[in-house]
Every structure is written in C-alpha cells, then in structure tokens.
Amino acid sequence: MNKQIYPLLIAQFLSAFADNAILFTVIAMVMQSTQLAGWYIPALQSVFLIAFVLLAPWVGGFADNHPKSKVLIIANLIKAAGAGLLLLHIEPLIAYGIVGIGAAIYSPAKYGILPELAGHQFLVKANSWIEGSTILAILLGMVVGAKVADYSISWALIGTIVLFIISAVTTLFLPASIAKKTAPAGSKVLLFLREIGLFFTTPRSRFTVLGGSLFWASAATLRVIIVVWAPLVLLSKNASEIAELTLFLAIGIIAGSALVPRMIPLEHLRRARIPAYLMAAFIIVLSLTESIWPARFTLFFIGMMGGMFIVPVNAALQELGQQSIGSGSAVALQGFFQNLAMLLAVGSYTFAVAHKVDPVFSMLILGVLVLSATFLVSLHLPDNKKK
C-alpha cells in the first residue's frame, strides 16, 4: 500500500468527524428549540444534498482537472465557512447548505485520488480503509458532537471549524501534481450528460452507480427516521442518546468494511447483492423492535451488511471511472445519482412527517423498498468482470 494514503486517511477522518459533529449539533439545536417543527431535521438533510445534485456536472471535472489535494483543501475551507455561519446564527438551512457545497466538492477528489494512490491490486483494501476510517469518524463525530452540543452549541461549532482547518493542513502532505486530464471544451452540463451515457454502457457500471444510490438513499432516510423513531419507541430524550444508538450502525459498517476485501473481490462484484438483501431484511426487523438492546444489535447488522455492500461497489466504480471518464468524474456522476436518490427519499420522508405518518410504518416501508430495489438493480448484473 502506498504510504501516501495515510495523510488522506487522517484528513478524511478529521473532515468526516466534523461533518457529523455539525449534523448532531444542528439536531441538538432543533431538539432544544420549541419553535422548529418536526420536518426541520429532514429538511436540513435535504438542503445538504441539493449541492451534490446541482454541482455534479462541475465538481467531477474540477477534481480531475486540478491536483486533488488542492481540491480537498478548498472543500474543507468551504465547510469551515458553513460552520462559521452557523456560529454567527445565520439561518441553519442556509449555513448547512454551504457545508453541503464543500462536501460536494470534497467527495470526487477524496475517492478519485484512491486509484492514483493504490492501483488495482489494493483498490478494494484502500476503499475498506477509507470507509472504515470514515465510519469511525462518523461514530466519534456524532457522539462527541452531540455531547458537546448538549453542553454548548457554540463550542461544538468552534470545534468543527478547527477540525476542518486541521484536515486542510494535513492534505498538504498529499501529492500535488498527479493524474490530471485535459478539460474538454463545451457545456459542462452537456459533457456531464455525455459522460452518463458513456459510463452506463455496461451492466457492471450501471450497478455501481445505482447500487451506491440505493445504499446512500436508504442510509440517509434511516438516519432521519431514527431521529423521530427513537424518542417515540425507545424513549430517547436528547441528541446524545440518539447518537449513541446510531453508534451501533457505525460500528457495523466498520466491521463490514473490514471483512469485505477477501469476501467480495472486484472480479465477483455480483456477490455484493447478498449483503444488500440482508440489509433490507434487518431494516424490516428494526421496524418491529421495541426495546433498546435488540435495536442496537439490529442496527449493528444493518451497518455490517451496508459496509459489505458499499465498499466493493465504490472500488468498482473508481476503477471503471479511471478507465473511461476519469475517476473524479465517475465519483461525481455517482454523487449526482446517489444524492438525487437521497434527496428524493429524504424529501418523501419529510412530506410523510409533515402529514403525521408513523415512523415505525415509514421504517417498515423503507425496508421493503430497499429489498425491491436491490432485486431490480442487480437483475442483469454479470459475474464476469470483463462484461
């Protein structure tokens, strides 16, 4: 493994930690307020995702046409600016949307640099490390962020700003001049549409995009459902208790990410559909759970299956992208579809909450939809890597 991947791991860990600390800081703000309605948290998730959808035609090319290390620095500084706006009491929907812009720029560079650092032989392993460290950061960020926010919103936001800046500084240790491609002339939107057509030519590439979209849409929706479901069913009282519950989901993803490199190599991507089916089944089980420890164990297994599904899907997408439209452009394309799916899913749940739909029923429907979508997405996936 290229030793240059270690600064990326550290920078990504700090940035993801701060991302989730901000999220649970805003959740704490909503739970402490008597003026904000129940739809506000899923609405916050939605404004975060809008940037990924709207900026997709530009951010992939930006990552491929510039040193990805510098792109990561710019993205971190934009995230820090969004956190600063929250600290200045700017409307959270606007400030958190700025954080989303930084995250939309960050993602193609983060994943796009992996094939350049790891190569084919270690690409799944590198993704496993990135995914595992990211989930560990999510785990710690949401727990620490929620606890600090329950004590002081201001200190929680100051901490996230500092972490984004440290992450940007750490990124300076990455190579600054690797694998750039010449930007083609023409409309970015038309070029993006052309890249979609080019990348969707094989069942394997379609599976990586649609499979990643399925995972993140279900994960985002489950996270916002839990915020409403946990106080109702498990009697959770504050952001810290909800974060501690979600901790088991994160631990499961770490475990799944660690197990998957030997179980699902790139040559047998079709196997990834099995953990996706199991993830859907465990979401259905969670909807029927009414006590804390069964809920924690079920969340752990949902996370484990999710980790085993998304790691090989991401690795396959990066390799296919590097061989065709560019790894950064492929990640941006995936980001467009997965965040559009997340936006639609979370938006639908926001609409359901506004109409007083029961969160238990919403979770049950989510599990059924993930089960059905997995079947449809993997229907024509070949097992042979070369197809």
N, C-alpha and C positions, 0 to 999 in steps of 0.2 A: 504494500500500500504506500502510495506517495505521501511522504511526511508533510507535504504542503496542505494536505487535507485537514490537519489538526487546527490551524488558525480558523479555517472555515467552520469546523465543529464548534469551536469556542464562540466565534462571532454569531453563529446561528443560535446557539444555546442562549446567549445573552439577549438577542433580539426577540426570540420566541418567548423567553421568560417575561420580558417587558410587555410584549403583545398581550399576554394572558393576564398579567397583573393589571393592565389598563382595563381589560374587559371586566374583571371582577371588581375593580374599583368603581366602574360605572354601574355595575349591578348593585353594589353596596349603596351608591348614591340613590338609585331608584328605590331600593328597599327601605332606605331611611327617609324617603320623601313620601308625604301623604298626598301630593299633588299630581304625581305621574301615574298614568293609567297602566293596566296590565299589559297592553300591547307595546309599551315603550321599549322593553328589552329586545323582543324580536325585531322591532323597527330599527334599533341600533345595529343589530346584526346585519340587517338589510342594507343600511347606508354604507357599512363597511365593505359589503360585497359589490356594490354598484361600481366602484372604481375598477375592480378586476374585469368587469364586463365591458365598460366603456373604453378602458385604456388598452384592451387586449391587442388591437391592431398595431399599437406603437411600442409597447413595453418589450415584446419579444425581440423585435429588430433592434431596439435600443440596447438590449443586453448583448446581442450578437455582434453589433457594430462598434461596441466600446469595450474596453477592459472590464470584465465582470466584477473585479474587485472594486473598481471605482463606482460602478453602478450600485453595489451593495452599500457603499459609504453614503451616496446620495439618498438612497432609500431610507437608511437609518436616521439621517438628519431630518427628513420629511416626517417620519414617525415621531421623532422628538418634538418637532414643531406642533404636531397634533396634540401631543400630551401637554405641551405648554399652553395651548389654547384651552384645554380642559382646566388647567390650573388657574387660568385667568377668568374662569366662569363663563366662557363662551358656550353657546347652546351645544350640548353634548352631541346631538345628531350631526352638527357641522364639524365639530372638532374630531369626533371619532371617524367621520368620513375622510378627513385629512390623513389620519393614521392608516385608513384603508388604501389611500393613494400610495403611501410609502410601501405598504405591504404588496400592492400590485406590481410595483417596480422591482421590489426585492425578490419575489418568487422566481421569475425566469432566470435571473442571474445566479441565485442560490443553487437551483437544480441544474441549470445549464452548464455551470462550471464543473460539475461532477465528472462527466465523461472525459473532460480535458485532464483532470487530476488522477482519475482512477483507471480509465481504459476498460475494455470489455471484460477482462478476467475478474476484476474486482468491483464491477459496477453495482451488482446486487449487494455486495458486502458494504460498499460505501453508502448506498442508499439505506441499508439497515442501520449503519452508524448514525447517519443524519436523522433518520426517522426516530431512532431510539433516543438520541440526544434531544431532539425537538420535543418529543413527548415527555421526557424527563423535565425539560424546561417548562412545558405546559403545566405539568403536575406541580412543580415547585412554584411557578409563577402564579397559578390560580390560588394555591393555598396561602402562600406568603402575601400575595397581593390582597386577597380577601381579608386576612387577619390585620394587615397594616391599615387597610381602608376602613375596617370596622372601628379602628382606633383613631385614624386621621386620614381623610381623603387627600389633603394637601401633601402629607409626607409620602403617601403611596404614589402620587403623581410625580413628585420630585425624584423619587427612586427610579421610576421608569425612564425619565429623561436622562438620568445619569447612566443607566444601563444601555440605552440606545447609543449614547456618545461613546462609551467604552467599546461597544460592539463595532462601531465605525472605526475606532482606532485599531482594534485587533485585525480588522480587514486589511489594513496597510501591509500586513505580513504575507498576504497572498500575492501570487504573480500578477504583474500589472499589464502584461503585453502578450497574452496567449490567445490563440484561436479567434481572430476577428475575421469577419467576412465583409465583402464589399456590399454596400446597401444598393439594391436595385432601384432604378428610377420609377416614378409613378405614384399614384394614390396609395397611401398606406392601407386604406380600407379595402381597395380592390386587390392589393397584394395579399392582404390577410385572407380574403375570400378565396384567392387562388391557392394559397398555402393549405387552406382547409380542404379544398378539392384534391390537391396533390397528396396530402397526408392520409386522407380517408380512402385511398385506393385499395387497401388490403383489409381483410377481417381482423388481422392482428393489430394494426394501427387503430382501427375503429374501436376495438375492445379496450385498448389502453386509455383512450380519451373518454369513452362512455363509462368504462369501469371506474376510472378516477372520479368522474362526475357523480356516479352513483354513491361511492363511498363518502365523499365530502358533503353531498346533499343530505344523506342520512345522518352523518355525524353532526352537522350544524343544526339540523332540526331536532335531533335527540337532545342536544345540549340546551336548546332554548325550552324544550318541553320539560326537561328535568327541573329548570328554574321554577316552573309553576307546579309540577307534579310533586316534587319533594316536600314543600310545605303542606300540601294538601293530603298526601298519602303517608309520608314518613314524619310529618310534623316538624320539619326543619325550620329554624327560626331566623337565621341570618345568612349572609353571603359565605361566611366561613364554613358553616355546616354543609351548604350546597357544594362548596369547593372540595371539602373532604370526601363527600360522596363521589364526586366526579373523579377524584384521585384514583379510584379503583379502575375506572375506564382507562385512564392514562397508563397505569401500571400494566394493564392487559395489553395495550398497544406496544409497550416496550418489550414485553415477553414475546408477543407475536413477531415483532420485528427482529428479535434476536434468533428466533427459531427458523425463520423462513428461508435464509440463503441456501441451506442444504436441502430443504424440502421442496422448494419451487424454484429451480434454476430457470434462466431465460428460455432455455430450449423446451421447457414444458410449462409454458405460461397458462395453458388450459386448466391446469390444476388449481389456479387461483380462484376459480368459481366455487370450489368446495367451501373454503372459509367464508365466502360471501353468503352462501346459502345458510351456513351456521350462524353468521352474524344476524341475519334476518330472524332466524328462529329464536335466538336469545333476546332480541328486542321484543318479540311477542311474549316470551316468558316474563320479561321485566314488567310488561303492562299488567300482568296478573299477580305481581308481587306486592305485598302489603307491609313487610317488615324490613328493618334496616340491613341485617346481615345477608339474607337472601338477595336483596337488591344489590349490595356491594359485590357479592360473588358473581351475580349475573352481569353486572357492568364490567367486571374483570374479563369474563369470557367474551362479551361483545367486543371489548377492546382488543383482546388477543386475536380473534378472528379478523377484525378490521386491519390490524397490523400485518397479519399474514397475507391479506389480500392486497393492500395498497403498495407494499414495498416492491414486489416483482412487477406490478403494473407501472409504477413510476420508473423503474430501471429500464423496462422495455421501451417506454415512451422516449426516454432520453436517448437511448441507443438508436432507435428508429429515426428520431429527430436529427441526430447528429449525421446520420447517413443520407438525409433528404433535405429538409428545410432549415436545418440548424437547431441545435439543442435548445437554445434560448427561445426561438420561435415556437418550437414544439411545446415547451412548457407554457408559454403564453397562450397558445392555442388550447391546451388542456385547461389552463386557468380560466379562459373565456367560457368554455363549456361547463366546467365544474362549478364556477361561481354563478353562472346563469342558472344552473340547476339548483344551487344552494339558495339563490335569490328567489326563485320560483317556489322552492319548498318552504323556506322560512316565511316568504310573503304569504303563502297559502295558510301557514300556521298562524301568522299574525291576523289574517282575516278570520280564522276559526276562533281565536281567542277573543277578538272583538265581538263575535257572535256567541260567546259563552259556551263553546264546545268543550266537553270534559277532557282534561289532559290524559286520562287513562285511555279513553277511546282514541284520542289522537295518536298515542304511542302504539296502540294495537294496529291501527291503520297504517302507521309508518312501517311496522314490521312486515305486514302483508305486501305493501308496495315494494319494499326492498327485495322480498322474495320473488315477486313477479318480475321486477326489473332485472334482477340477476339472470333469470331464465332467458329473458328476451335479449339481453346484451351478449350473453355467451352462446347463443343458439348456433351461430355459424363459425365459432372460433376454431381454427385448425390447431392441432397439437404440434405440427411440424413447424419449426421456427422459420423455415425458408418460404413458407406460403404467405 
